[in-house]
Amino acid sequence: MADLRYVKPEKISLKNHPDFDERWLQQRIAEDPSILGLGDLVVKDIERMQPRAGRLDLLLQDPDANLRYEVEIQLGSTDESHIIRTIEYWDIERRRYPQYDHVAVIAAEDITSRFLNVIGLFSGVIPLIAIQINAVRVGDQVTLVCTRVLDQRVLGTLEDEEEEVVDRSYWEKRGTKETVEMADRLLEIVRSFDPELELKYNKFYIGLARSGRPFNFVVFRPQKQAVRMEPRLSRSDEIEERLEAAGLDVMDYHARTGRYRIRLAKGDIEAHDEFLRELLYQAYQQFGS
């Protein structure tokens, strides 16, 4: 402790400094994306061309999830054109690559109150993060301090929703009596390892409840010819290989909710009883851990 001494840092303006520019800041972030505080991300692209819309400063990706960040950098204060450009690039990328979840990111030296007011208009519609970047000089060295001042990344999950409760007949009309009975058979499977579980009929899905409380490690959506089963599981190559080997109709993996979406047609439950039992038990264990 005796060897340490206090040195007063000096905040500097990158925009007004002769030795720094936007390209310099872009290179520092590309070298170490973790300085943004968004996790251990990798650089997917730099100066990414956008059809009839210019270049995206940085495209970052979370290697452990289907999640990409469209990052726009600005020296000085945020302005209207920068907001529009950031949202436009985010929209282009999400349309071109819908298999990923996308988050727009603005990184600027000064996130103004006017900017926050404008972004408030998009609350809950556009997942957007605003990061203020301060350049600080300590002695003859410069460092960057990144502060997240706005995070609209979390859009909600099944467990967060205020659920509208319906009854069984609602789903028999939306699907059919037969596909709702398929949900009954899946309930029998999960009750083999937790007898207290019961179906809970909500407007957008049939969930599970235990002692009256939601316990949605899997949800069901009866359709006219099938029931869609959505177990909540960490994505893995092993699971996907087994699903493919079983010949089940796997629609996709939804990264935001962490659920596989599997379409079960007539006869699939009986034909794959043992595998479905293993899959649902794994989801049950992960959800409760």
KEKE-457307 format. One line per 3 residues: for each residue x, y, z of N, C-alpha, C. Coordinates in steps of 0.1 Angstrom, whole numbers, always signed. Layout:
X,Y,Z,X,Y,Z,X,Y,Z; ...
//
This chain:
+8,-12,+0,+0,+0,+0,+9,+13,+0; +20,+12,+7,+29,+24,+8,+35,+27,-6; +35,+18,-15,+41,+20,-28,+32,+27,-38
+19,+27,-34,+9,+33,-43,+6,+48,-40; +5,+56,-50,+2,+70,-47,-9,+75,-57; -17,+84,-52,-28,+89,-59,-24,+98,-71
-29,+95,-83,-27,+104,-94,-40,+108,-100; -42,+121,-101,-55,+126,-106,-57,+124,-121; -67,+117,-125,-69,+114,-139,-75,+127,-146
-73,+128,-159,-77,+140,-166,-86,+135,-178; -98,+139,-178,-107,+135,-189,-104,+143,-201; -103,+136,-213,-99,+143,-225,-110,+141,-235
-112,+150,-245,-122,+148,-256,-115,+142,-268; -119,+130,-272,-113,+124,-283,-117,+132,-296; -129,+138,-296,-133,+145,-308,-124,+157,-311
-120,+164,-300,-112,+176,-301,-97,+174,-300; -93,+161,-299,-78,+158,-297,-72,+156,-310; -60,+162,-313,-54,+160,-326,-49,+146,-329
-46,+138,-318,-40,+125,-320,-50,+113,-321; -63,+116,-319,-73,+105,-318,-84,+108,-328; -90,+98,-333,-102,+99,-342,-111,+87,-340
-122,+87,-348,-131,+76,-346,-125,+62,-350; -116,+62,-360,-110,+50,-364,-101,+44,-353; -94,+53,-346,-86,+49,-334,-95,+42,-324
-106,+48,-321,-115,+42,-311,-120,+29,-316; -124,+28,-328,-129,+16,-334,-119,+5,-333; -106,+8,-335,-95,-2,-334,-93,-7,-320
-94,+2,-310,-93,-2,-296,-104,-12,-292; -116,-9,-297,-127,-18,-293,-126,-31,-300; -122,-31,-313,-120,-43,-321,-109,-52,-315
-99,-46,-309,-88,-54,-303,-93,-60,-290; -102,-54,-283,-107,-59,-270,-121,-55,-268; -131,-63,-274,-145,-59,-273,-150,-59,-259
-143,-66,-250,-148,-67,-236,-148,-54,-229; -141,-44,-234,-141,-30,-228,-155,-24,-228; -164,-29,-237,-177,-23,-237,-186,-28,-226
-181,-39,-219,-189,-45,-208,-201,-53,-212; -200,-59,-224,-211,-67,-229,-208,-82,-229; -197,-85,-223,-193,-99,-222,-181,-103,-231
-178,-115,-232,-167,-120,-240,-171,-122,-254; -171,-111,-262,-176,-111,-276,-164,-113,-285; -168,-117,-298,-158,-118,-308,-162,-108,-319
-152,-104,-327,-155,-94,-338,-159,-102,-350; -171,-100,-355,-176,-107,-367,-172,-99,-380; -172,-86,-379,-169,-78,-390,-166,-63,-386
-158,-57,-394,-155,-42,-392,-158,-35,-405; -164,-23,-403,-168,-15,-415,-177,-24,-425; -187,-30,-419,-196,-39,-427,-205,-32,-437
-204,-35,-449,-212,-28,-459,-227,-31,-457; -235,-20,-458,-249,-22,-457,-255,-17,-470; -264,-25,-476,-270,-22,-489,-277,-8,-489
-271,+1,-497,-276,+15,-498,-277,+23,-485; -269,+19,-475,-270,+25,-462,-256,+28,-455; -245,+27,-462,-232,+30,-456,-226,+18,-450
-218,+20,-439,-210,+9,-433,-213,+9,-418; -215,-3,-413,-216,-6,-399,-203,-6,-393; -200,+2,-382,-187,+3,-376,-182,-11,-371
-190,-18,-363,-186,-31,-358,-197,-40,-357; -195,-53,-360,-205,-63,-358,-198,-73,-348; -204,-74,-336,-198,-83,-326,-208,-94,-324
-203,-106,-319,-211,-118,-317,-207,-124,-304; -218,-129,-297,-216,-137,-285,-214,-152,-290; -202,-158,-288,-199,-171,-294,-207,-182,-287
-213,-179,-275,-220,-189,-268,-235,-188,-270; -240,-179,-278,-254,-177,-280,-256,-172,-294; -268,-173,-299,-272,-168,-312,-275,-153,-311
-265,-145,-307,-267,-131,-304,-257,-122,-310; -261,-112,-318,-252,-103,-324,-255,-88,-320; -244,-81,-319,-245,-66,-315,-240,-58,-327
-249,-49,-332,-246,-39,-342,-242,-27,-335; -229,-24,-336,-223,-13,-328,-219,-1,-337; -224,+11,-334,-221,+23,-341,-213,+32,-331
-202,+38,-336,-194,+46,-327,-195,+61,-331; -195,+70,-321,-195,+84,-325,-187,+92,-314; -178,+100,-319,-171,+109,-311,-180,+121,-308
-179,+127,-296,-187,+138,-292,-201,+133,-288; -211,+142,-290,-224,+139,-285,-233,+132,-295; -242,+124,-291,-251,+117,-300,-260,+127,-307
-264,+124,-319,-273,+133,-326,-283,+124,-333; -293,+131,-339,-305,+124,-345,-300,+115,-357; -291,+119,-365,-287,+111,-377,-280,+98,-372
-273,+99,-361,-266,+88,-356,-276,+77,-350; -286,+82,-343,-297,+74,-338,-303,+66,-350; -307,+73,-360,-314,+67,-372,-305,+57,-379
-292,+60,-380,-283,+51,-387,-281,+38,-379; -280,+40,-366,-278,+28,-357,-290,+18,-358; -302,+24,-357,-314,+16,-358,-316,+10,-372
-312,+18,-383,-313,+12,-396,-304,+0,-398; -291,+1,-393,-282,-10,-395,-287,-22,-387; -292,-20,-375,-297,-31,-367,-309,-38,-375
-317,-30,-381,-329,-35,-388,-324,-43,-400; -315,-38,-408,-310,-45,-419,-304,-59,-416; -296,-59,-405,-289,-71,-401,-299,-81,-396
-309,-77,-388,-319,-87,-383,-327,-93,-394; -330,-85,-404,-337,-90,-416,-329,-100,-424; -316,-97,-426,-307,-105,-434,-304,-118,-426
-303,-118,-413,-299,-129,-405,-309,-132,-394; -321,-136,-397,-331,-138,-387,-329,-150,-377; -319,-158,-380,-315,-169,-371,-308,-164,-359
-304,-152,-359,-297,-146,-347,-307,-136,-340; -305,-134,-327,-311,-122,-320,-301,-111,-322; -306,-99,-323,-298,-87,-326,-301,-76,-316
-290,-69,-312,-291,-58,-303,-284,-46,-309; -290,-34,-310,-283,-22,-315,-276,-16,-304; -264,-11,-307,-255,-5,-297,-250,+8,-302
-252,+19,-294,-246,+32,-297,-235,+34,-286; -223,+37,-291,-211,+40,-282,-206,+54,-286; -208,+63,-277,-205,+77,-279,-198,+83,-267
-192,+95,-269,-185,+101,-258,-195,+108,-249; -206,+113,-254,-216,+120,-246,-230,+115,-250; -237,+107,-241,-250,+103,-243,-259,+114,-237
-265,+122,-246,-273,+134,-241,-287,+130,-236; -292,+138,-228,-306,+136,-222,-316,+136,-233; -314,+144,-244,-323,+145,-255,-323,+131,-262
-311,+125,-263,-310,+112,-269,-318,+102,-261; -317,+102,-248,-324,+93,-240,-339,+95,-241; -344,+107,-242,-358,+110,-244,-363,+104,-257
-355,+105,-268,-359,+100,-281,-360,+85,-281; -350,+79,-275,-349,+64,-274,-361,+59,-266; -365,+67,-256,-376,+62,-248,-389,+59,-256
-390,+65,-268,-401,+63,-276,-401,+49,-282; -389,+43,-283,-388,+29,-288,-388,+18,-277; -390,+22,-265,-389,+13,-254,-397,+1,-256
-391,-11,-254,-398,-24,-255,-400,-28,-270; -396,-20,-280,-398,-24,-294,-384,-27,-300; -374,-18,-298,-361,-20,-303,-351,-23,-292
-345,-35,-292,-334,-38,-282,-322,-29,-284; -319,-20,-275,-309,-10,-278,-301,-7,-265; -288,-7,-267,-279,-3,-255,-271,+9,-259
-270,+19,-250,-262,+31,-251,-251,+30,-241; -239,+32,-247,-227,+32,-239,-219,+45,-240; -216,+51,-229,-208,+63,-229,-194,+60,-227
-185,+65,-236,-171,+62,-235,-163,+74,-232; -156,+74,-221,-148,+85,-216,-133,+81,-218; -126,+90,-224,-111,+88,-225,-105,+96,-213
-96,+89,-206,-90,+94,-194,-75,+93,-196; -68,+104,-193,-53,+104,-193,-48,+103,-179; -39,+94,-176,-33,+93,-163,-17,+93,-166
-11,+104,-163,+3,+106,-166,+4,+107,-181; +13,+98,-187,+15,+99,-202,+7,+87,-209; -3,+82,-202,-11,+71,-208,-26,+74,-208
-32,+68,-218,-47,+70,-220,-54,+57,-219; -65,+58,-211,-74,+46,-210,-88,+50,-214; -96,+40,-216,-111,+42,-219,-119,+36,-208
-129,+44,-204,-139,+40,-194,-153,+39,-200; -159,+28,-201,-172,+26,-207,-183,+24,-197; -193,+32,-198,-204,+31,-188,-217,+29,-196
-225,+19,-192,-237,+16,-199,-248,+25,-193; -253,+34,-200,-263,+43,-195,-278,+40,-199; -279,+30,-208,-292,+26,-213,-291,+11,-217
-300,+3,-212,-300,-11,-216,-315,-16,-218; -319,-16,-231,-333,-21,-234,-331,-35,-240; -321,-43,-236,-318,-55,-243,-328,-66,-238
-333,-66,-226,-342,-77,-221,-356,-74,-225; -361,-82,-233,-375,-80,-239,-386,-88,-232; -382,-97,-222,-391,-104,-215,-392,-119,-219
-397,-127,-210,-398,-142,-213,-412,-146,-209; -414,-159,-211,-427,-164,-207,-430,-162,-192; -419,-164,-184,-420,-163,-169,-423,-148,-165
-420,-138,-173,-421,-124,-170,-435,-119,-173; -442,-126,-182,-455,-121,-187,-466,-121,-177; -475,-112,-178,-487,-112,-170,-496,-121,-179
-498,-133,-175,-505,-143,-183,-520,-141,-183; -526,-142,-194,-541,-142,-195,-546,-157,-195; -553,-161,-184,-557,-174,-182,-569,-177,-191
-569,-189,-198,-581,-194,-205,-584,-208,-200; -593,-214,-207,-597,-228,-203,-593,-238,-214; -596,-251,-211,-592,-261,-221,-600,-260,-234
-612,-256,-233,-620,-255,-245,-614,-244,-255; -608,-234,-250,-602,-224,-258,-591,-230,-267; -583,-239,-261,-573,-246,-269,-578,-257,-278
-589,-263,-274,-595,-273,-283,-601,-266,-295; -605,-254,-295,-609,-246,-306,-598,-241,-314; -587,-236,-307,-576,-231,-314,-568,-242,-321
-566,-253,-314,-560,-265,-320,-571,-275,-323; -571,-286,-317,-582,-296,-318,-582,-304,-305; -593,-311,-303,-594,-319,-291,-583,-329,-291
-579,-335,-302,-569,-345,-303,-555,-339,-300; -552,-327,-305,-538,-322,-302,-537,-317,-287; -548,-313,-281,-548,-310,-267,-546,-323,-259
-552,-334,-263,-549,-347,-257,-535,-351,-258; -528,-346,-268,-513,-349,-269,-506,-342,-258; -510,-330,-255,-504,-323,-243,-507,-330,-230
-519,-337,-229,-521,-345,-218,-511,-357,-217; -508,-363,-228,-499,-374,-228,-485,-369,-224; -481,-357,-228,-468,-352,-224,-468,-348,-210
-479,-344,-204,-481,-341,-190,-478,-354,-182; -484,-366,-187,-481,-378,-181,-467,-382,-180; -459,-378,-190,-445,-381,-190,-438,-373,-179
-441,-360,-178,-434,-351,-168,-438,-355,-154; -451,-359,-153,-455,-363,-140,-448,-376,-135; -442,-383,-144,-434,-395,-139,-422,-391,-130
-418,-379,-132,-407,-374,-123,-411,-363,-114; -423,-358,-115,-428,-347,-106,-444,-348,-106; -450,-357,-98,-464,-359,-98,-472,-347,-95
-467,-336,-89,-474,-324,-86,-477,-315,-98; -471,-317,-109,-473,-309,-121,-487,-310,-127; -492,-299,-132,-505,-299,-138,-504,-289,-150
-513,-290,-159,-514,-281,-171,-520,-268,-166; -515,-257,-172,-520,-243,-169,-523,-237,-183; -536,-234,-185,-540,-230,-198,-539,-214,-199
-530,-209,-207,-528,-195,-209,-532,-192,-224; -533,-179,-227,-538,-175,-240,-529,-179,-251; -516,-178,-248,-506,-180,-259,-499,-193,-258
-501,-201,-248,-494,-214,-246,-500,-221,-235; -499,-234,-234,-502,-242,-223,-490,-245,-215; -489,-240,-203,-477,-241,-195,-479,-252,-184
-470,-252,-175,-471,-261,-163,-471,-253,-151; -478,-259,-141,-478,-253,-127,-476,-264,-117; -470,-259,-106,-468,-268,-94,-472,-260,-82
-482,-266,-75,-488,-259,-63,-494,-245,-67; -499,-244,-79,-505,-232,-84,-496,-222,-90; -483,-225,-89,-472,-215,-94,-467,-220,-107
-464,-211,-117,-459,-215,-130,-445,-222,-128; -444,-232,-136,-431,-240,-136,-428,-245,-150; -425,-235,-159,-425,-237,-173,-412,-241,-179
-407,-253,-175,-395,-258,-181,-398,-263,-195; -411,-265,-198,-416,-268,-211,-430,-262,-212; -433,-258,-224,-446,-253,-227,-451,-260,-240
-465,-260,-242,-471,-267,-253,-480,-257,-261; -480,-258,-274,-489,-250,-282,-496,-260,-292; -508,-264,-288,-516,-273,-298,-519,-266,-310
-518,-273,-322,-521,-267,-335,-532,-277,-341; -535,-275,-353,-546,-283,-359,-541,-297,-362; -528,-299,-366,-524,-312,-369,-513,-318,-360
-508,-309,-351,-497,-313,-342,-497,-305,-329; -488,-308,-320,-486,-300,-309,-471,-295,-309; -469,-283,-306,-455,-278,-306,-450,-278,-292
-440,-285,-289,-434,-287,-276,-421,-278,-275; -420,-270,-265,-409,-261,-264,-402,-263,-250; -392,-272,-249,-385,-274,-237,-374,-263,-236
-372,-258,-223,-362,-248,-221,-349,-255,-217; -339,-254,-226,-326,-262,-225,-315,-253,-230; -303,-255,-224,-291,-249,-230,-288,-256,-244
-285,-248,-253,-282,-253,-267,-270,-262,-266; -270,-273,-273,-259,-282,-273,-259,-290,-286; -247,-294,-291,-246,-302,-303,-251,-316,-300
-249,-321,-288,-253,-334,-285,-269,-336,-286; -276,-326,-280,-290,-326,-281,-295,-325,-296; -289,-317,-303,-293,-315,-317,-290,-327,-326
-279,-334,-323,-276,-346,-330,-286,-357,-327; -290,-358,-314,-300,-368,-310,-314,-365,-316; -317,-352,-316,-330,-348,-322,-330,-352,-337
-319,-349,-344,-318,-352,-358,-319,-367,-360; -312,-375,-352,-311,-389,-353,-325,-395,-350; -333,-389,-342,-347,-394,-339,-356,-391,-350
-353,-382,-359,-361,-378,-370,-373,-369,-366; -372,-362,-354,-382,-353,-350,-382,-340,-358; -393,-333,-359,-394,-321,-367,-390,-309,-358
-377,-306,-358,-372,-295,-350,-373,-282,-358; -381,-273,-353,-383,-260,-361,-371,-251,-359; -366,-249,-347,-355,-240,-345,-351,-240,-330
-341,-233,-327,-338,-230,-313,-339,-215,-311; -347,-211,-301,-350,-196,-299,-341,-191,-288; -330,-184,-292,-320,-180,-282,-325,-171,-271
-334,-162,-275,-339,-153,-264,-346,-160,-253; -354,-170,-256,-361,-177,-245,-354,-190,-241; -344,-194,-249,-336,-206,-245,-344,-219,-247
-352,-219,-257,-361,-231,-259,-359,-237,-273; -359,-250,-274,-361,-257,-286,-376,-257,-290; -379,-256,-303,-393,-257,-307,-394,-269,-316
-402,-279,-311,-403,-292,-317,-417,-295,-320; -420,-298,-333,-433,-301,-337,-436,-316,-337; -445,-320,-328,-449,-334,-326,-462,-337,-333
-461,-346,-343,-473,-350,-350,-479,-363,-344; -490,-367,-349,-497,-379,-344,-488,-391,-344; -486,-398,-333,-478,-410,-332,-464,-407,-327
-459,-394,-328,-445,-391,-324,-443,-394,-309; -452,-391,-301,-450,-392,-286,-448,-407,-283; -457,-415,-288,-455,-430,-285,-443,-435,-291
-439,-431,-303,-427,-436,-310,-414,-432,-304; -414,-420,-297,-402,-415,-291,-403,-413,-276; -411,-421,-270,-414,-419,-256,-402,-419,-247
-393,-428,-249,-381,-428,-240,-372,-416,-242; -370,-412,-255,-362,-400,-258,-368,-387,-252; -381,-386,-255,-388,-374,-250,-388,-373,-235
-389,-385,-228,-388,-385,-214,-374,-380,-209; -364,-385,-215,-350,-380,-212,-349,-365,-214; -354,-360,-226,-353,-346,-229,-360,-337,-219
-372,-341,-216,-380,-333,-207,-374,-334,-192; -369,-345,-189,-362,-346,-175,-350,-337,-175; -342,-336,-186,-331,-327,-186,-335,-313,-185
-346,-309,-192,-351,-295,-191,-356,-292,-176; -362,-302,-170,-367,-301,-157,-356,-299,-147; -345,-306,-149,-333,-304,-140,-327,-291,-142
-325,-287,-154,-319,-273,-157,-327,-262,-152; -340,-263,-153,-349,-252,-149,-349,-251,-134; -349,-262,-127,-349,-262,-112,-336,-259,-106
-325,-260,-113,-312,-258,-107,-308,-244,-104
//
